Amino acid sequence: MVATTIKIDGEVFEEARQLVRGRQSITSFVRESVQAELKRRKFREAAVQYQEFLRQTPDEVAELELWEAADLGRHIE
């Protein structure tokens, strides 16, 4: 694992330190925050790609509409 030192402005550091829970270190808080942001960005990019896929694939949109209209609560006897 590559490690690095990142400098954080004192005011930002103090605000972040106030958010740290229990025995969690500021390092683990920052690491988890960065990981969460990276995941959010990946999900946003995936959503953009999926929207583009739907724009280019009308048959998929039709299938989705059919699925959404299905009465999934109806019991089959």
SULUR-V463869 format. One record per helix or strand. SS is the DSSP state (a for helix, b for strand). FROM is the first residue (numbers start at 1). TO is the last residue. If there is no record, write none. Layout:
ss:SS from:FROM to:TO
ss:SS from:FROM to:TO
This chain:
ss:a from:10 to:19
ss:a from:26 to:56
ss:a from:58 to:69
